[in-house]
Amino acid sequence: MINISISESNRYFEHGLKKILESYFFYQNVKINFTSYDKSFADESWLIFRPLDERIDNYGCHPFISNGQQRVVPICMPEDLTKMAMRPCIRNTVFLFRSDSVDTLLQKLDELWNPWEINNRAGLYDECTSCEGCSFQQLSYNEKRIIRYIGMGFSISNISRILKKNVKTVSSQKRSAMKKLNMSRNIDLYRFLIHSAQL
């Protein structure tokens, strides 16, 4: 079973997308469960559909995050893409357009689903190492949680109480996350947290 989240203000489009997803995965012989979309802790969902906004850097190029089983799919109109300067690493992202026909949506679901299966079998996928946003997606679930709490202003000792973990463990996971983000100083992490839409 896979969890799918949809964050969409157009209820008609959301309802239609759910029906298409139910039908598509029924024929793939995969059970799905629709979960509520939580921006801060979306790791529960393996497939996330949400509107494209001006913070396009939130759509990292590493499409299979969370142990290779999560993908964020932007929803927009074709003209929205011309208004934004996209990072090179996300140009190949699958975008769902609200004006797409059912056949087009099904073709895009094939693009989303088939590489996912290939990735699960091979365990390999080309990763972008040049973007902080893409590097963020490669953090473990616990590392992401700690970085998110730091971004909310919690200290290491507060985080250790919240997560019921040893202070040394939290500190170690923070250092591990910073290493994966190619950061050696706390100030670099704080700058990343201030400017990041990941959280």
PyRosetta script that sets phi, psi and omega in degrees:
from pyrosetta import init, pose_from_sequence

init()
pose = pose_from_sequence("MINISISESNRYFEHGLKKILESYFFYQNVKINFTSYDKSFADESWLIFRPLDERIDNYGCHPFISNGQQRVVPICMPEDLTKMAMRPCIRNTVFLFRSDSVDTLLQKLDELWNPWEINNRAGLYDECTSCEGCSFQQLSYNEKRIIRYIGMGFSISNISRILKKNVKTVSSQKRSAMKKLNMSRNIDLYRFLIHSAQL")
pose.set_psi(1, 141.1)
pose.set_omega(1, 175.4)
pose.set_phi(2, -120.2)
pose.set_psi(2, 145.9)
pose.set_omega(2, 175.9)
pose.set_phi(3, -93.3)
pose.set_psi(3, 136.8)
pose.set_omega(3, 179.6)
pose.set_phi(4, -127.9)
pose.set_psi(4, 132.9)
pose.set_omega(4, 176.3)
pose.set_phi(5, -114.8)
pose.set_psi(5, 140.0)
pose.set_omega(5, 175.7)
pose.set_phi(6, -129.0)
pose.set_psi(6, 124.3)
pose.set_omega(6, 173.5)
pose.set_phi(7, -116.3)
pose.set_psi(7, 104.9)
pose.set_omega(7, -174.1)
pose.set_phi(8, -150.3)
pose.set_psi(8, 128.5)
pose.set_omega(8, -177.9)
pose.set_phi(9, -76.3)
pose.set_psi(9, -27.1)
pose.set_omega(9, 179.0)
pose.set_phi(10, -82.1)
pose.set_psi(10, 100.1)
pose.set_omega(10, -174.6)
pose.set_phi(11, -63.8)
pose.set_psi(11, -30.9)
pose.set_omega(11, 178.3)
pose.set_phi(12, -66.9)
pose.set_psi(12, -44.8)
pose.set_omega(12, 178.3)
pose.set_phi(13, -64.5)
pose.set_psi(13, -42.7)
pose.set_omega(13, 179.4)
pose.set_phi(14, -60.2)
pose.set_psi(14, -45.4)
pose.set_omega(14, -179.9)
pose.set_phi(15, -62.8)
pose.set_psi(15, -45.0)
pose.set_omega(15, 179.3)
pose.set_phi(16, -63.5)
pose.set_psi(16, -40.8)
pose.set_omega(16, 178.9)
pose.set_phi(17, -63.1)
pose.set_psi(17, -40.5)
pose.set_omega(17, 178.1)
pose.set_phi(18, -61.5)
pose.set_psi(18, -43.6)
pose.set_omega(18, -179.9)
pose.set_phi(19, -63.3)
pose.set_psi(19, -41.5)
pose.set_omega(19, 178.7)
pose.set_phi(20, -65.1)
pose.set_psi(20, -42.4)
pose.set_omega(20, 179.1)
pose.set_phi(21, -63.7)
pose.set_psi(21, -42.1)
pose.set_omega(21, 178.4)
pose.set_phi(22, -59.9)
pose.set_psi(22, -45.8)
pose.set_omega(22, -179.5)
pose.set_phi(23, -66.4)
pose.set_psi(23, -45.2)
pose.set_omega(23, -177.6)
pose.set_phi(24, -60.0)
pose.set_psi(24, -50.1)
pose.set_omega(24, -176.0)
pose.set_phi(25, -75.3)
pose.set_psi(25, -22.7)
pose.set_omega(25, 172.8)
pose.set_phi(26, -60.7)
pose.set_psi(26, -44.7)
pose.set_omega(26, -179.9)
pose.set_phi(27, -75.9)
pose.set_psi(27, -16.1)
pose.set_omega(27, 173.6)
pose.set_phi(28, -86.6)
pose.set_psi(28, -3.6)
pose.set_omega(28, -177.9)
pose.set_phi(29, 61.7)
pose.set_psi(29, 41.2)
pose.set_omega(29, 179.7)
pose.set_phi(30, -124.4)
pose.set_psi(30, 128.5)
pose.set_omega(30, 176.7)
pose.set_phi(31, -81.7)
pose.set_psi(31, 140.5)
pose.set_omega(31, 179.4)
pose.set_phi(32, -125.2)
pose.set_psi(32, 156.8)
pose.set_omega(32, 177.7)
pose.set_phi(33, -136.8)
pose.set_psi(33, 124.0)
pose.set_omega(33, 178.0)
pose.set_phi(34, -84.4)
pose.set_psi(34, 125.3)
pose.set_omega(34, 179.6)
pose.set_phi(35, -115.7)
pose.set_psi(35, 158.8)
pose.set_omega(35, 178.6)
pose.set_phi(36, -71.4)
pose.set_psi(36, 147.9)
pose.set_omega(36, -178.4)
pose.set_phi(37, -86.5)
pose.set_psi(37, 123.4)
pose.set_omega(37, 177.2)
pose.set_phi(38, -121.4)
pose.set_psi(38, 110.7)
pose.set_omega(38, -174.3)
pose.set_phi(39, -58.5)
pose.set_psi(39, -38.9)
pose.set_omega(39, -174.8)
pose.set_phi(40, -77.1)
pose.set_psi(40, -37.8)
pose.set_omega(40, -175.7)
pose.set_phi(41, -130.0)
pose.set_psi(41, 69.0)
pose.set_omega(41, -175.7)
pose.set_phi(42, -91.6)
pose.set_psi(42, 11.1)
pose.set_omega(42, -176.1)
pose.set_phi(43, -66.7)
pose.set_psi(43, -13.8)
pose.set_omega(43, -179.7)
pose.set_phi(44, -70.4)
pose.set_psi(44, -28.1)
pose.set_omega(44, -175.7)
pose.set_phi(45, -94.0)
pose.set_psi(45, 141.9)
pose.set_omega(45, 179.5)
pose.set_phi(46, -94.4)
pose.set_psi(46, -18.2)
pose.set_omega(46, 179.0)
pose.set_phi(47, -140.0)
pose.set_psi(47, 123.6)
pose.set_omega(47, -175.7)
pose.set_phi(48, -123.5)
pose.set_psi(48, 123.4)
pose.set_omega(48, 174.4)
pose.set_phi(49, -108.0)
pose.set_psi(49, 124.8)
pose.set_omega(49, 178.5)
pose.set_phi(50, -152.3)
pose.set_psi(50, 157.0)
pose.set_omega(50, -175.5)
pose.set_phi(51, -63.2)
pose.set_psi(51, 145.0)
pose.set_omega(51, 172.3)
pose.set_phi(52, -73.9)
pose.set_psi(52, 137.5)
pose.set_omega(52, 175.5)
pose.set_phi(53, -133.4)
pose.set_psi(53, -173.3)
pose.set_omega(53, -175.8)
pose.set_phi(54, -67.6)
pose.set_psi(54, -16.5)
pose.set_omega(54, 178.9)
pose.set_phi(55, -93.6)
pose.set_psi(55, 62.2)
pose.set_omega(55, -176.2)
pose.set_phi(56, -64.4)
pose.set_psi(56, -16.8)
pose.set_omega(56, 179.6)
pose.set_phi(57, -66.4)
pose.set_psi(57, -9.5)
pose.set_omega(57, 176.3)
pose.set_phi(58, -72.4)
pose.set_psi(58, -16.3)
pose.set_omega(58, 179.8)
pose.set_phi(59, -95.0)
pose.set_psi(59, 81.7)
pose.set_omega(59, -177.8)
pose.set_phi(60, -62.4)
pose.set_psi(60, 156.8)
pose.set_omega(60, -177.0)
pose.set_phi(61, -76.8)
pose.set_psi(61, -17.4)
pose.set_omega(61, -178.2)
pose.set_phi(62, -81.2)
pose.set_psi(62, 93.4)
pose.set_omega(62, -167.4)
pose.set_phi(63, -76.2)
pose.set_psi(63, -12.4)
pose.set_omega(63, -177.4)
pose.set_phi(64, -115.4)
pose.set_psi(64, 75.5)
pose.set_omega(64, -177.8)
pose.set_phi(65, -90.8)
pose.set_psi(65, 176.2)
pose.set_omega(65, -177.8)
pose.set_phi(66, 56.3)
pose.set_psi(66, 71.2)
pose.set_omega(66, 179.0)
pose.set_phi(67, 60.0)
pose.set_psi(67, 34.2)
pose.set_omega(67, 175.8)
pose.set_phi(68, 74.1)
pose.set_psi(68, 21.3)
pose.set_omega(68, -175.0)
pose.set_phi(69, -136.7)
pose.set_psi(69, 34.1)
pose.set_omega(69, 176.0)
pose.set_phi(70, -142.3)
pose.set_psi(70, 140.7)
pose.set_omega(70, 178.1)
pose.set_phi(71, -141.3)
pose.set_psi(71, 134.7)
pose.set_omega(71, 176.5)
pose.set_phi(72, -99.2)
pose.set_psi(72, 126.5)
pose.set_omega(72, -178.3)
pose.set_phi(73, -117.4)
pose.set_psi(73, 113.9)
pose.set_omega(73, 179.5)
pose.set_phi(74, -72.9)
pose.set_psi(74, 141.3)
pose.set_omega(74, 175.1)
pose.set_phi(75, -109.6)
pose.set_psi(75, 129.4)
pose.set_omega(75, -178.9)
pose.set_phi(76, -163.1)
pose.set_psi(76, -170.0)
pose.set_omega(76, 171.6)
pose.set_phi(77, -109.2)
pose.set_psi(77, 152.9)
pose.set_omega(77, -177.6)
pose.set_phi(78, -54.2)
pose.set_psi(78, -37.7)
pose.set_omega(78, -177.5)
pose.set_phi(79, -68.0)
pose.set_psi(79, -21.9)
pose.set_omega(79, 178.7)
pose.set_phi(80, -63.1)
pose.set_psi(80, -32.1)
pose.set_omega(80, -177.1)
pose.set_phi(81, -68.7)
pose.set_psi(81, -29.3)
pose.set_omega(81, -179.2)
pose.set_phi(82, -76.1)
pose.set_psi(82, -17.4)
pose.set_omega(82, -178.6)
pose.set_phi(83, -84.0)
pose.set_psi(83, -11.6)
pose.set_omega(83, -172.5)
pose.set_phi(84, -118.0)
pose.set_psi(84, 144.8)
pose.set_omega(84, 173.8)
pose.set_phi(85, -89.1)
pose.set_psi(85, 111.2)
pose.set_omega(85, -176.2)
pose.set_phi(86, -92.3)
pose.set_psi(86, 143.7)
pose.set_omega(86, 171.7)
pose.set_phi(87, -67.4)
pose.set_psi(87, 146.0)
pose.set_omega(87, -179.1)
pose.set_phi(88, -57.3)
pose.set_psi(88, -30.7)
pose.set_omega(88, -173.8)
pose.set_phi(89, -71.1)
pose.set_psi(89, -13.5)
pose.set_omega(89, -178.8)
pose.set_phi(90, -115.1)
pose.set_psi(90, 11.8)
pose.set_omega(90, -179.8)
pose.set_phi(91, -63.3)
pose.set_psi(91, -27.0)
pose.set_omega(91, -178.5)
pose.set_phi(92, -92.2)
pose.set_psi(92, 9.1)
pose.set_omega(92, 177.5)
pose.set_phi(93, -64.1)
pose.set_psi(93, 144.4)
pose.set_omega(93, 174.8)
pose.set_phi(94, -81.8)
pose.set_psi(94, 120.0)
pose.set_omega(94, 177.2)
pose.set_phi(95, -104.9)
pose.set_psi(95, 135.2)
pose.set_omega(95, 172.1)
pose.set_phi(96, -94.2)
pose.set_psi(96, 123.8)
pose.set_omega(96, 176.7)
pose.set_phi(97, -95.9)
pose.set_psi(97, 138.6)
pose.set_omega(97, 179.8)
pose.set_phi(98, -64.1)
pose.set_psi(98, -19.7)
pose.set_omega(98, -179.5)
pose.set_phi(99, -92.8)
pose.set_psi(99, 1.3)
pose.set_omega(99, -179.6)
pose.set_phi(100, -64.3)
pose.set_psi(100, 144.4)
pose.set_omega(100, 173.3)
pose.set_phi(101, -75.9)
pose.set_psi(101, 167.6)
pose.set_omega(101, 178.7)
pose.set_phi(102, -60.6)
pose.set_psi(102, -42.5)
pose.set_omega(102, 179.7)
pose.set_phi(103, -60.8)
pose.set_psi(103, -42.3)
pose.set_omega(103, 179.4)
pose.set_phi(104, -64.7)
pose.set_psi(104, -42.2)
pose.set_omega(104, 177.7)
pose.set_phi(105, -60.5)
pose.set_psi(105, -41.2)
pose.set_omega(105, 178.8)
pose.set_phi(106, -64.7)
pose.set_psi(106, -39.1)
pose.set_omega(106, 176.9)
pose.set_phi(107, -63.6)
pose.set_psi(107, -39.5)
pose.set_omega(107, 179.3)
pose.set_phi(108, -68.9)
pose.set_psi(108, -35.1)
pose.set_omega(108, 175.1)
pose.set_phi(109, -63.9)
pose.set_psi(109, -36.5)
pose.set_omega(109, 174.4)
pose.set_phi(110, -60.9)
pose.set_psi(110, -42.1)
pose.set_omega(110, 178.8)
pose.set_phi(111, -62.7)
pose.set_psi(111, -37.6)
pose.set_omega(111, 179.9)
pose.set_phi(112, -72.5)
pose.set_psi(112, -42.7)
pose.set_omega(112, -171.1)
pose.set_phi(113, -80.2)
pose.set_psi(113, -44.6)
pose.set_omega(113, -175.9)
pose.set_phi(114, -62.4)
pose.set_psi(114, -46.1)
pose.set_omega(114, 176.3)
pose.set_phi(115, -62.4)
pose.set_psi(115, -31.4)
pose.set_omega(115, 179.1)
pose.set_phi(116, -60.6)
pose.set_psi(116, -47.0)
pose.set_omega(116, 179.2)
pose.set_phi(117, -64.0)
pose.set_psi(117, -42.2)
pose.set_omega(117, 178.6)
pose.set_phi(118, -60.7)
pose.set_psi(118, -43.7)
pose.set_omega(118, -179.2)
pose.set_phi(119, -62.6)
pose.set_psi(119, -40.6)
pose.set_omega(119, 179.9)
pose.set_phi(120, -65.6)
pose.set_psi(120, -35.5)
pose.set_omega(120, -179.9)
pose.set_phi(121, -74.4)
pose.set_psi(121, -44.5)
pose.set_omega(121, -174.2)
pose.set_phi(122, -84.0)
pose.set_psi(122, -28.7)
pose.set_omega(122, -177.1)
pose.set_phi(123, 71.5)
pose.set_psi(123, 15.8)
pose.set_omega(123, -177.3)
pose.set_phi(124, -131.0)
pose.set_psi(124, 147.2)
pose.set_omega(124, 174.1)
pose.set_phi(125, -160.4)
pose.set_psi(125, 138.6)
pose.set_omega(125, 179.1)
pose.set_phi(126, -65.3)
pose.set_psi(126, 128.9)
pose.set_omega(126, -178.0)
pose.set_phi(127, -114.4)
pose.set_psi(127, 144.2)
pose.set_omega(127, 173.3)
pose.set_phi(128, -86.4)
pose.set_psi(128, 126.1)
pose.set_omega(128, 179.6)
pose.set_phi(129, -107.3)
pose.set_psi(129, 3.1)
pose.set_omega(129, -175.7)
pose.set_phi(130, -91.5)
pose.set_psi(130, -14.1)
pose.set_omega(130, -175.8)
pose.set_phi(131, -107.2)
pose.set_psi(131, 135.3)
pose.set_omega(131, 175.9)
pose.set_phi(132, -63.5)
pose.set_psi(132, -39.0)
pose.set_omega(132, -179.6)
pose.set_phi(133, -61.8)
pose.set_psi(133, -39.9)
pose.set_omega(133, 179.6)
pose.set_phi(134, -72.0)
pose.set_psi(134, -36.5)
pose.set_omega(134, 176.7)
pose.set_phi(135, -63.1)
pose.set_psi(135, -37.4)
pose.set_omega(135, 179.4)
pose.set_phi(136, -57.8)
pose.set_psi(136, -37.2)
pose.set_omega(136, -177.2)
pose.set_phi(137, -67.9)
pose.set_psi(137, -16.5)
pose.set_omega(137, -178.7)
pose.set_phi(138, -89.7)
pose.set_psi(138, -2.6)
pose.set_omega(138, 177.9)
pose.set_phi(139, -70.5)
pose.set_psi(139, 153.3)
pose.set_omega(139, 175.9)
pose.set_phi(140, -70.9)
pose.set_psi(140, 165.5)
pose.set_omega(140, 179.7)
pose.set_phi(141, -56.4)
pose.set_psi(141, -46.1)
pose.set_omega(141, -179.3)
pose.set_phi(142, -66.2)
pose.set_psi(142, -38.4)
pose.set_omega(142, 177.9)
pose.set_phi(143, -64.2)
pose.set_psi(143, -41.5)
pose.set_omega(143, 177.8)
pose.set_phi(144, -62.0)
pose.set_psi(144, -43.9)
pose.set_omega(144, -179.4)
pose.set_phi(145, -59.4)
pose.set_psi(145, -45.0)
pose.set_omega(145, -178.7)
pose.set_phi(146, -64.8)
pose.set_psi(146, -44.2)
pose.set_omega(146, 178.8)
pose.set_phi(147, -62.6)
pose.set_psi(147, -39.1)
pose.set_omega(147, 178.7)
pose.set_phi(148, -64.3)
pose.set_psi(148, -43.5)
pose.set_omega(148, 178.7)
pose.set_phi(149, -64.3)
pose.set_psi(149, -38.3)
pose.set_omega(149, 176.2)
pose.set_phi(150, -62.0)
pose.set_psi(150, -41.5)
pose.set_omega(150, 177.7)
pose.set_phi(151, -62.7)
pose.set_psi(151, -25.3)
pose.set_omega(151, 177.4)
pose.set_phi(152, -85.2)
pose.set_psi(152, -2.6)
pose.set_omega(152, 175.8)
pose.set_phi(153, 99.2)
pose.set_psi(153, 6.4)
pose.set_omega(153, 180.0)
pose.set_phi(154, -80.0)
pose.set_psi(154, 144.2)
pose.set_omega(154, 175.7)
pose.set_phi(155, -81.7)
pose.set_psi(155, 166.8)
pose.set_omega(155, 179.0)
pose.set_phi(156, -58.8)
pose.set_psi(156, -41.2)
pose.set_omega(156, -179.8)
pose.set_phi(157, -66.5)
pose.set_psi(157, -38.2)
pose.set_omega(157, 176.6)
pose.set_phi(158, -65.0)
pose.set_psi(158, -42.0)
pose.set_omega(158, 180.0)
pose.set_phi(159, -63.2)
pose.set_psi(159, -40.4)
pose.set_omega(159, 179.9)
pose.set_phi(160, -62.9)
pose.set_psi(160, -35.8)
pose.set_omega(160, 176.9)
pose.set_phi(161, -69.8)
pose.set_psi(161, -43.2)
pose.set_omega(161, -179.3)
pose.set_phi(162, -61.8)
pose.set_psi(162, -45.6)
pose.set_omega(162, -176.2)
pose.set_phi(163, -88.3)
pose.set_psi(163, -2.4)
pose.set_omega(163, -178.7)
pose.set_phi(164, 55.5)
pose.set_psi(164, 47.9)
pose.set_omega(164, 178.6)
pose.set_phi(165, -125.4)
pose.set_psi(165, 158.2)
pose.set_omega(165, 176.5)
pose.set_phi(166, -65.0)
pose.set_psi(166, 144.2)
pose.set_omega(166, 179.5)
pose.set_phi(167, -57.4)
pose.set_psi(167, -40.1)
pose.set_omega(167, -179.7)
pose.set_phi(168, -64.6)
pose.set_psi(168, -36.5)
pose.set_omega(168, 178.5)
pose.set_phi(169, -65.1)
pose.set_psi(169, -46.4)
pose.set_omega(169, 179.5)
pose.set_phi(170, -62.3)
pose.set_psi(170, -44.4)
pose.set_omega(170, 179.6)
pose.set_phi(171, -62.6)
pose.set_psi(171, -40.1)
pose.set_omega(171, 178.8)
pose.set_phi(172, -65.2)
pose.set_psi(172, -41.4)
pose.set_omega(172, 179.2)
pose.set_phi(173, -69.2)
pose.set_psi(173, -32.4)
pose.set_omega(173, 175.2)
pose.set_phi(174, -64.6)
pose.set_psi(174, -46.0)
pose.set_omega(174, 178.9)
pose.set_phi(175, -62.4)
pose.set_psi(175, -39.5)
pose.set_omega(175, 178.4)
pose.set_phi(176, -62.8)
pose.set_psi(176, -43.3)
pose.set_omega(176, 178.5)
pose.set_phi(177, -63.1)
pose.set_psi(177, -43.5)
pose.set_omega(177, 179.6)
pose.set_phi(178, -62.7)
pose.set_psi(178, -38.1)
pose.set_omega(178, 178.6)
pose.set_phi(179, -63.2)
pose.set_psi(179, -43.6)
pose.set_omega(179, 178.4)
pose.set_phi(180, -64.9)
pose.set_psi(180, -29.0)
pose.set_omega(180, 178.5)
pose.set_phi(181, -87.4)
pose.set_psi(181, 6.0)
pose.set_omega(181, -178.8)
pose.set_phi(182, 58.5)
pose.set_psi(182, 43.6)
pose.set_omega(182, 179.3)
pose.set_phi(183, -121.1)
pose.set_psi(183, 137.0)
pose.set_omega(183, 178.6)
pose.set_phi(184, -114.8)
pose.set_psi(184, -15.0)
pose.set_omega(184, -178.1)
pose.set_phi(185, -119.7)
pose.set_psi(185, 147.6)
pose.set_omega(185, 177.6)
pose.set_phi(186, -59.6)
pose.set_psi(186, -35.5)
pose.set_omega(186, -178.0)
pose.set_phi(187, -61.5)
pose.set_psi(187, -34.8)
pose.set_omega(187, 177.5)
pose.set_phi(188, -65.5)
pose.set_psi(188, -40.4)
pose.set_omega(188, 178.1)
pose.set_phi(189, -64.4)
pose.set_psi(189, -44.7)
pose.set_omega(189, -179.1)
pose.set_phi(190, -64.3)
pose.set_psi(190, -38.6)
pose.set_omega(190, 176.4)
pose.set_phi(191, -62.4)
pose.set_psi(191, -42.9)
pose.set_omega(191, 178.4)
pose.set_phi(192, -60.4)
pose.set_psi(192, -44.0)
pose.set_omega(192, -178.3)
pose.set_phi(193, -66.0)
pose.set_psi(193, -35.9)
pose.set_omega(193, 179.6)
pose.set_phi(194, -67.0)
pose.set_psi(194, -40.2)
pose.set_omega(194, -173.7)
pose.set_phi(195, -96.8)
pose.set_psi(195, -2.1)
pose.set_omega(195, -174.7)
pose.set_phi(196, -91.0)
pose.set_psi(196, 140.0)
pose.set_omega(196, 172.4)
pose.set_phi(197, -98.0)
pose.set_psi(197, 3.6)
pose.set_omega(197, -179.5)
pose.set_phi(198, -62.1)
pose.set_psi(198, -31.0)
pose.set_omega(198, -169.5)
pose.set_phi(199, -92.0)
pose.dump_pdb("model.pdb")
